[in-house]
Structures are given as C-alpha cells and as structure tokens.
Amino acid sequence: MRSILQAALLPMFLLTPSLTLSQTDHPPMPHMPGMQSNSMQMDMNMMKPPSNLIDTILNHTTSGTSAEPASTPVSMLMRDYHGWMLMLHGTASISDTQQHATSDPLSPSPDTCTQFNLSCTGQVVRGGDKLFSTNWIMPMAMRQLGDHGQYGQLTLRTMLSLEPATISDRQYPELFQQGETAFGKPIIDGQHPHDFFMELAALYDLRLGKQTLLSLYAAPVGDPAIGPTAYPHRLSASEDPIAALGHHQEDSTHIAFNVFTGGITWRWLRFEESGFHGAEPTEQRWGFQPSPNGHAVDSYSSRITFAPTKNITTQYSIAHIVSPEALYPNEDQQRQTASIMYNRPFGIHHNTTSMPGMDMGTTVTNNWSTTLLWGRTKSLTDTSKENSYLLESLLNFRTRNYVWTRIENAGRSNELLIPPGSPLPPNFTESPLGHVAAYSFGYDRDYRVAPHLLAAPGAQFTTYTTPAPLISIYGAHPFGVVAFVRFRITGN
C-alpha cells in the first residue's frame, strides 16, 4: 500500500516547489492580484477566465485539442516566469475494487458456442479484487509571441502517468471491460494502464481576426480530433476512478502516435482535421514503442465543435483508423462519436478580498457537469458495428462534496466468451455479442492534506445488467464496489 501511494503521488510533487500559488478552481481561470508589468498583463490575457469557445481553446487545459464548456472549473497551480506562464495540474486515485460475478459460472449454451464457433468448456469465476492507482499529471508552459501576442501563442504541454508501475499485471479488474492486450492475450474483464507518456505536444494559435482563430497541434504522442475530452480528463468523469465501459468506442484514441491537427475556429464553431498513427499503444508503456506497422501517419479524423453558450459544448467526429487492434492487425475501423457537454456553476458569493482596481470575480460553491456521449466502431473488414452510449453527471456542492452517476449501455463482443487470461482460439473472428448496461453511483469529499493538495476519500457502487448470451457466465446482475482516495493538485 505504501509503495503504491508513493508511486501515485510522486509526479504531483516533482514540479510543485517551483510554482507559486494561483487559484483556478473557481472561477475556471484566475484573476491574479498585484500584476503591474506589461509581461504580467500579457499573462493575464493568456489565462483570462474563458467566456466563449475561442477563449477556452487558448487556455488549453484539456487533452489534445478538445473543448469542454467555457464555464468548466479547472484546478491548477500557476506561475509567471520570464514571459512564460507555467501551469501544473493532475490527479491520482488509490483504489481497492471488488468485482463480483456469479460464484458458480456455467459454460455458455451450446447454441451460443455454435453461433460463435467456439469450443466452450467450463468457465472460471469472473471478477476479482485489486489494490491499484490510476494517475496523471500535466505540466504546461505558455507564452505570447511578439508584442501583445501579435504573432500568436505557443503552448508546450505534456501529460505523464505512473500507471505502468501502479497497476500490476498490466490491468485492473472491471467486469465486461475489454480492449488491448496483456502478455499477448486479450484483456477480458479488465482495464489496461495508460502509457507513461500520455501526451507530448506543441500547440500554436494565431488570431486571424477578433472572432477567428487558427490552431496547429503536433505531438509525437497526443490526442487527435476524435470525440469529446477523454474520460481521464473531463470534469463529469473526474471523480470516477474506473474507466468507462464504452472507452474503446468513444475516446480510446486519446493516446496516439505522431498526431498532427489543424483547426479553424469562428466565434462558437470549430472545424478540425487530424492525421495520426492508428495502432493503439503496445504493452511496453514506458517509452515510444513502435507498433508492428511502425509509427507512420496512416489514419485521419474530422471533428466539428459547436459551443453556442459558455455552458454548452457539442461535437461530432468521424475517423478512419488503420489497424488499431494488435490482435486483429488486418482490420481497419471507422469510428464516429457525438456528444453534448453541459456545465453550470451555481451558488455564488462575492470574494471580498479583491484589491482595488482588480476584479477577483466570484467564488463558486457548487458546480454541475454532465456529458451525454455516443460512440460507434465499425469494422471495415466485415462491416460489424458496436455502439456504446454514456450519460455521466457530477454535482459538486458546498465546495467540498461530490456525488456522481455514470449510466452506460455498451456494445460488447464475443471475446467475453473466452476465459480471462486465455489466448484467442484458432481462427477466432470477433463479432458483436450484445449490450451491457451499467449503473454507477458514487460520493467523495475533499480534505486538505498539504499545501496545494486535496484528498477525497470516497466510494462507488456499480450494478450491471447482463446480455442473454453471457448470463450463464456472469449472472443476470453482477456488481462492483470501489473504495478509494482521490488526490488533486489545487491552486489554494
């Protein structure tokens, strides 16, 4: 337990001593008192509280080039250093999960075995328990180029994770989850860790007019223009320590190699195009391990984002992905996603500590964030499709309390008929099997444990509804429980 805790928290403190206090939790971006010089005024302009889509993009506080609603709060440390604005934010969870399926599983029915051409034998108990940590940290540096940013804005950003060390055996238990591999075998009823390098990117933004913005993004490891903000980084999922079941139909491309994105934003509308390498990361998660077909830019995506108000962001994206799955190297995929994100701060009181002439704004004591998301993956080999649907909502009330729910209906494949830890059967063909419904509910509460660090003990309960072909293996309504402590960097 102690080693996992140390490994999970280490990246959060690597940069903390060099950064000074800056409050960005409420409102989303800070007004900073005592700034008199021109360079400091420029930094204020860089990180001003966003009120529209262009402001949100210029703040670059999400993964890749995705955009949450402008009113979304962000917790981070900030410091001005010789014309650069330095920022740091991150989170880590120490979790113990108990995943319970039926204690007396049976083999799938003969009809199911015949339908999917499997040699079905006795089944093992599904689920299990584990102590593990999910975590990430994002250092970022931003500066304006030329006087008052006349030549644009440069942002350098990375995201790092110690999950390869804090998740043993290359996965943690999660019933009905599938995707990627562990020790060369398909992950079944488990979620893989993220890479140490989740993102390493440079972003350049140039205003073409008061209401028009040109944006360029280049990343050896990064997030192409597919889907909304990925689940580890979007606010509505921020307290949930477990991956979304629909991850591989919705936002699994948030770690891709050799990503290049160009975007144009006009007022509340944004168009983006990305080229990237389509293969998912390998199991060697500490470096830039090439996939069997290298790192070439072989896939592409398009995304349109519409943000009519500061509380709403919507997007639709479509992608052609070449050979994403290591177990199915000859299969290309088409992926489509559509989402609506809604954020509403409320329960406001005025900050009476503002200095004369400085507007410190307000302190928000409550916030409500919701995401509605659809994702579909279509095989271009046999045209089979898997659709997943997600509704998640997070309520932050009385400043320190969080309650949330995640409701999913996720398409699953016949890989779930294979006992976990087994290789694919000879001549196996993956095909859709049915939909799993999952209902999660959780609560946690913040406590300050160190300067600029909050800890929130909490728990989450999930119940599932099993599709008919899997009832004999899992039972009709298996469930999972997670007890955890979440740590987060904060500006106060």
BALUMLO-88661 format. One record per residue: residue in one letter; x, y, z of N, C-alpha, C in turn. Coordinates in steps of 0.05 Angstrom, whole numbers, plus 5000, padded with zeros to 4 digits. Example, Ala and Ser with C-alpha at 12.3 -4.5 7.8 and 13.67 -1.06 7.14 Angstrom:
2
A526448865156524649105156526449345156;S525749555142527349795143525850015157;
This chain:
492
M501749765000500050005000501850255000;R503950255016505650495018507050544992;S508050324979509450364954507650464932;I505150364931503250464911502650754916;L502250834941501651114947503951294939;Q506451214945508651374937508951404907;A508551184893508751194864506651364851;A504251354862502051504851502351804855;L503451884878503652164885506252294876;L508252144870510852254863510752464841;P509352414818509452614797508152874805;M506352874824504953124831506853314846;F508953204858510653384874513253444860;L513753334836516253384823516553684816;L514453814808514554094799513454284819;T512154184840510654364858512454574872;P514854504881516454704896517054954880;S517254934853517955164837515655334829;L513255264837510855404828509655554852;T508655794846507355954867504355924865;L503056014885500155984887498556134866;S496656004854494756144837492155984837;Q489956114843487455984846485855964820;T485255724811483755694786481355524790;D480755424814478455254818475955404812;H475555634822473055784819473756084819;P473456224796472456134771474455964756;P473855864732475555674718478455774714;M478756024707481456134704481756374722;P484256424731484556614753484856904744;H483857094761484757364761486957384782;M489257494776491557484794492157764804;P492157814830492558084841495458174840;G495758434840498458544842500058544817;M498858514794500258504768500358784756;Q502858884752503159154742504759164716;S506658984712508359004688506858914663;N508058994640506858914614506758614611;S509058484618509158194615507058054632;M506658154656504658034673501858084662;Q501358314651498758374639498258194615;M500458134600500157944577499357674587;D500557584610499857324621497057314630;M496057534641493257544649491457504624;N492257624601490657594577490757304568;M493057174571493256894562491356714578;M491256754604489756564621487256704633;K485956874618483657014629481356814631;P479356854649477156674651475656654624;P475356414613474156394586471156454587;S470256584566467456644564466256534538;N467956424520467056324495468956104485;L468355994462469855774452472755844446;I473256074434476056154428477656184454;D476556314474478056334500478656054511;T476755874510477155604520479455464506;I479555494480481655364465484355484472;L484555744474487055874481488155804508;N486455714526487355634553488555354553;H487755174534488954914530489154754556;T487054734571487154584596485954304594;T485154224570484153954565486153784550;S485553534545487353364530487053424500;G489253404485489153454457488153734450;T486353744431485154004423482154004429;S481253824446478453814453477654054470;A475054094473474054334487471654254505;E471854314531469654294549468254574549;P465854594562464554854563466355064577;A466055314568467755524578467555564608;S465255494620464755534648465955314665;T467255114653468254884668470554964686;P470454914712472654984730475054804726;V477454924730479954774727481654834752;S482754624763484454654787487354624779;M489054834785491854824777493455024792;L496054974792498055174801499155324777;M499755584782500755754760502955934770;R504856004752506956194758507956324733;D508456594735509656734713512656724715;Y514056654693516956624693518156724667;H519256974668520557084645518857074619;G516457164622514757174598513156914593;W513856704607512356454604510356424627;M508056314621506156234642506555934646;L507355854670507755574677505355474692;M504455234686502055124698502454824705;L501054734725501254454733498554364744;H497554154733495154034746495253734742;G493953584760494053294759492353174781;T491952914779490352774798491352484800;A490752354823491452074827489351954846;S488751704841486851554859488251304868;I488051244894488850984905486250834910;S485850614895483250484895483550184902;D481450084916481149804920478449724909;T478449544889475949464876475249174882;Q472749124884471648854888469548824865;Q470148644846468348594824467148314827;H464548304828463248044835461247964813;A461947734800460047604782458947354796;T457547184782456446944795458746774806;S458346654829460346484841460346204830;D458446134813458245864802457745884772;P459745984757459246024728458945764713;L457345774692456945554674458145614647;S458445404631459345454604457145584588;P457745744567455645854550453945624539;S451545694531449745494520450845384494;P450145134487451145014461450445184437;D448145314437447445484415449345724412;T450045834435451946064434454645974425;C455545744434458145634426458245584396;T456045464386455845414357455745664341;Q454145864350453846114336456446254332;F458146254352460746404351463146214346;N462545964338464645784330466845754351;L465945714376467745674399467445394411;S469745294420469645044434469445104464;C466945124474466445214501466844994521;T468245064542468744874564467845004590;G468444894612467745014638468945284641;Q467545464656468345734658469645794686;V471345994686472546084711470746304723;V471146354749469746574762470746834752;R468847014744469547274733469647484756;G471247684751471447904771474047874786;G473947954812476247944829476648204844;D478848224859479348464874482248554870;K482848814874485548914870485849184882;L488249244892489049504900490849624879;F490249864869491749974847491450284848;S492850414830492650704828492450784799;T490550964793490451104767491351394772;N492851504754494051764759495051894733;W495252164734496552314712497152594723;I499152714710499952984716500553134690;M499853394689500153554665501753804671;P504353814665505854074665505454204638;M505254474638504754624614506154894616;A507154994593508455254591507255404567;M506655664571505255814550506456094549;R506756194525507656474522506556594496;Q506256854497505457004473507957074457;L507657074430509857124412509457404400;G511457574402511257844393509958024413;D509858284408508558474426505658424427;H504658384452501858334457500758094440;G502457904435501557664421500957694392;Q502257894379501657954351502357714333;Y504257544341505057314325503857054336;G501957084354500556844364501456754391;Q500656514398501156394425502356114422;L504456064436505755804436505255664463;T504455414462503955254486505454994483;L506954924504508354664506507154514529;R506454264524504954114544505753814543;T505753694567506053414569504153304590;M503353044587501852904608503352644613;L503752594639505252354647503652194666;S504051924666502651754684504451534694;L504251464720505751244731504050984732;E501850974718500250734718501750474709;P503750494691505150244686506450124711;A507050284731508150184756506050134778;T503850294777501850274799499450094792;I499449984768497449774761499049524754;S499049324771500549084767499148904747;D500748714735499648514716498348644692;R498948904687498149044663495049074660;Q493649064683490749114682489649114710;Y487349244713485849214738483049114732;P481748974751479148844745476949044740;E475348994719472949144713471148964696;L469048874707467248684693466348804667;F466348624646465348684619467248874604;Q469448964616471249144601472948974582;Q473549074559475348934540476749144523;G479049054511480649234494483549214501;E485249204481488149184482488948904494;T491548874501492548614509494248634534;A494548414548496448384570497848114566;F500548134564502247904559501347754533;G500647904513499947794487497147674485;K495647684507492947574507490847794510;P488447754500486447964502485648024531;I485448284537484448364563481448324564;I480548154583477748094586477048144615;D474948304620474148384647476448544661;G477748714646479848874658480449124641;Q481749314654482549564641485549594642;H486749654619489649684617490549954629;P493149974637494250224646494750404622;H494950674628495750864607498750864605;D499750974583502650994579503851204598;F506451184603507851384619507651654605;F508151664578507651904562504851894551;M503052034564500252044554500052264532;E501752474534501852684514504452824515;L505552904492507853064490507453234465;A506753494469505553644447506353934447;A506354054423506654344419504154444405;L503154674415500754794403501255084396;Y500355164373500655444364497955554355;D497355794366494755924360495356204349;L493956274328494256544316491556654310;R491056894321488457024315488557144287;L486557074271486257184244484257414243;G483257484266481357694270480257674298;K478557864305477457864332475957604338;Q474657494318472957254323473857004308;T476357004299477356774283480056694294;L480456434297482956324309483856084292;L486456094284487755874271489355724292;S489155454293490555294313491955064299;L494455014308496054784299497054624323;Y497154364320497854174341499653964330;A501953914343503753704335504653554360;A504553284358505053124382506252854374;P508652794383509652514380507752314393;V506652404416504552254430502352454437;G499952404427497852604432495052504427;D493252694425490352634423489252764398;P488652594377487552704353484652804356;A483552924336480953044337478752834333;I478452674354476352474355474952484382;G472352514383470852504407471052754424;P469752744448470052964467472552934483;T472953104503475153064522475052784533;A477352634532477452364541476752334571;Y475752094579474652064606476652124628;P479352074625481052144648481252444653;H480352614634480852894636478253064636;R475952944631473553114630472353134658;L471253364664470253414691468153224700;S466253154683463952984691464952714700;A467352624691468352364699470652384720;S471152624730473652674745473752534772;E471452464784471452324810471152024807;D470451924783470051644779472751504774;P473551324792476251204790476450984769;I474250904756474150674738473650774710;A474850644690474450714662471650664653;A470750824634468150784622468250524605;L466050374606465950124590466150184560;G465050404551465050474523467550614514;H469650604530472150744524473150694496;H473150444487474350364462472450424438;Q470050504443468350604421468250914421;E469051044443468551324447471051504446;D473151424462475451614465478051474469;S478351224460480851084465483251194449;T482751354429484951474413486251704427;H485651754453486851984466489851954471;I490851714467493751664466494351544439;A495451704420496151604393498851724386;F500251594367502851684359502751864335;N504652054334505052234311502452364302;V501452534320498952674315499452954304;F498053024283498153294271495353384267;T494653614278491853724277491954014269;G490154084250489754364243486854434248;G486354674259483654754266483155044260;I480755104253479855384250477355434266;T477355644282475055704300474055974292;W471455984288470056244284467856264305;R468156454323466256504345465656254360;W463456124355462555884370462755624354;L464155634331464255394314467155334307;R467855084308470654994304470754754286;F472554754266473054524248475954434251;E476254164254478954054257479453814239;E481953784230482753544215485353444228;S485453174232487853054244488952834226;G491552804226492852564216494452434239;F494552174240495852044263496351744256;H497851614273498351324270496151174284;G494850984270492350874281492750654301;A494950514303495250294321495250394350;E493950244368493950314396496650264408;P497250384431499850344444500350044450;T502849964449503549694456503649654487;E504249414496504349364524506849484537;Q508849564521511249684532510749984535;R509750054559508450314563510250534574;W512850474576514650674588515950854566;G515850774541517150934520515550944495;F516851014473515551044447515850794431;Q514750584442514950314429513350314403;P514650244380513050244355511150004354;S508950044340507149824334508349644312;P507249414307508349244286508549374259;N506849574254507049724228508150004232;G509950034252511450284255509850504268;H510650754261509350994272508351184250;A508051084225507351254203504551374207;V504151614197501551744197499851604175;D497951434184496351274166493351294170;S492551454190489751484196488951774197;Y486451834196485552114196482852144209;S482252384217479652444231478852724225;S476252774229475053044226473153084250;R473153334260471353394282470253674279;I467753704285466453964286465454014314;T466054234326465354304353463554554352;F461354544367459454774368458954834397;A459555084405459255174432457555434433;P454955414432453255654430453255834455;T453855714478453955874503456355784519;K457055924540459255844556458755594573;N456255504574455555264589455255014573;I455355034546454754804529456854784507;T457854534504459554464481458554204469;T458354194443457553954429459653894408;Q459853634400461753564379460753314364;Y461553304339461253054323463953004309;S464852754309467352684296467152424282;I468752384262468952134247471852084240;A472651834241475451764237475751504221;H477851494205478651244192481251154206;I481250924219483450834236484550584224;V487150584218488450354205489650174227;S488749924227489849704244490149794273;P487949874286488249964314488849734334;E487749494330487949284349490249094343;A491949044362494248874358493448584351;L491148494362490248224357488948184330;Y488248414318486948404291488348594272;P490848534265492448724250491448784222;N489748624211488748664184486048804183;E485148894206482449014208482749314212;D481749474193481449764197478649824207;Q478450064219475850134232475050414224;Q472450454224471350724223470050784250;R470651014261469551094287468051354285;Q465751364297464151604298463351664327;T463351914335462451994361460852244359;A459052274378457552524381457052574411;S457252814420456952864449455853144454;I454653174477453753424488454853444516;M456253664522457353714549456053964560;Y455053944584453654174597455054224624;N455654464630456854544656455454784666;R454754784692453355014704454455064732;P455955284736456655374763454255514776;F453955464802451755604816452455614845;G450855764860451355814889453755994892;I453556244883455856424882455756624904;H458056684916458256914934460757074926;H460757334932462857514924465357484941;N467657504927470257494941470857784951;T470957824977471358094988474258154991;T476157984982478958034986480258164962;S478758234942479858344917481258604924;M483458654910484958904913483459124897;P483759384905482559594890483459584861;G481559614843482159604814482359334802;M482259124818482458844808479858704813;D478758574792476258424795476958134800;M476758054825477257774831474857594826;G472757714815470457554807468957444831;T468257194829466657064849467756794856;T466956684878467656414886465256244883;V465456034866463155854861463155634882;T461055594895460855384916459555124906;N458355134882457154894870457654894840;N457754654829458054624800456854364792;W455454374768454154134757455254084729;S456453854725457553784699456453524689;T455553524663454253294651455253244623;T455652994616456452914589454552694579;L453552734555451952534540453552464515;L454152204512456152124492455251874477;W455551874451455151634435457751574419;G458551324418460851244402460250994387;R461150974362460750734346463350664332;T464050404334466350294319465350104299;K466050134274465249964252467649834239;S467649564238469749424224469549464194;L471749544181471649574152472349304138;T472749094154473148834142470548684138;D468848684159466348534157463848704162;T464248974165462149174170460649134196;S461648964214460348944240460649204256;K458749264273458749514288458349464318;E459549634334459049634363458449924371;N456149964383455350224393455450234423;S456250454434456250504463455050774469;Y453550784491452151034499452851084528;L453251344535454151414562452751674570;L451851674595450851914609452251924636;E453852134640455152164666454652444676;S454352474702453752734714455052754741;L456352984746457753034771456753294783;L455853274809454953504824456953564846;N458253794845459953894867458354094883;F457854034908456154204925457554274951;R456954514961458154614985461254594984;T462254644960465154674954466654404955;R466254244976467954014981466653744976;N464053734969462653484966462053424937;Y462253164930461753084902459952834902;V457952844886456352604880456152574850;W456052334841456052294812454652024804;T454052014779452951764767454151734740;R454451494732455151424704453351194695;I451851244674449951044663450850974635;E451250714630452350634603450650404592;N450650404565449650174550451750124529;A453449924534455949884519455749634502;G456349654477456449424459458949254466;R458548994468460748814475461048604452;S463348474451463848284430464148004442;N464347804425464447524434467147454447;E469047644449471447594465470747534494;L468447644504467747594532466947304537;L466647144516466146854519468646704526;I470946824522473546694526474346744555;P475246534569476146574597478446774599;P478346954618480547154621483247014623;G485247134611487947024611488546814590;S486546754573486846554552487546694526;P489046554509489546664482487046644465;L487046794443484846764424484846474413;P482446354410482346094397483146104368;P484145884357484845884329482545974311;N483146134291481146224271478846384284;F479446504307477346664320476746914305;T474146974302473247224289471647384309;E472447624315470947794334468447894321;S466247884336463647984326461948084349;P460048264344458348364366456748154379;L456448174406455047974422452548084434;G452548334443450248454457451148704471;H449248814487449849054502449649004532;V451649114547451649104576450749374586;A448849374605448049624618449549644645;A450549874651452049924676451050174689;Y450550164716449550394731451350434755;S452750664755454750724776453850974792;F454350964818453651184836455851214856;G456751464861458951494879458851764895;Y460551774915460752014932463652034943;D464752284943467152334958467152624969;R469152684986469152944999472053035002;D472653284995475353394996476253455025;Y478853395030480153485054482953585046;R483853805058486553905052488553745069;V490553625055492553465068495353585067;A495753785049498253925046497754175030;P499654365030499354595013498954514984;H496854614972496154564944495454274938;L494654124958493853844953491353774969;L489353674955486853584967486753274965;A485553154986484952864985482052824990;A480852644975477952594978477452294981;P476952195005476151915007473251884996;G472751654984470151614972469651324965;A467351274954466551004945464651024922;Q464550804906462750784883461650504882;F459150484875457750234871456750214842;T457149984829456249944802454749684800;T452449694788450949444782450549424752;Y450649174742450549124713448048954706;T447148984681445148814670446448664647;T446448404648448048234630446348154606;P447548164581446148074558445747764559;A443647664546442947384549445147184544;P446847214523448947014518451046994540;L451147194559453147194580452047134607;I449447094610448247064637449446814651;S449846604636450846354649453646394660;I455146584649457946634657458046834680;Y456547054678456647284697454447294717;G452147164711449747214726448247444714;A445747484722444047684709444847964718;H445647994744446248264754448748264772;P451048224760453548254776453948544785;F455848584803456348854813459248894820;G459949144824462649214832462649444852;V464549444870464849654891467749744890;V468050004892470750124893470850314916;A472750274934473450464955476050594948;F476350864951478650994941479251254956;V481651364952482351634960483451764935;R482251994928483052144905484652394914;F486952434901488752664907488652854883;R488653114888488553304867490253554874;I491853644855493253904858491254134856;T491554324874489754554875491354804877;G490155034869491555284870491455424896;N489955324916489755464941490655294964;
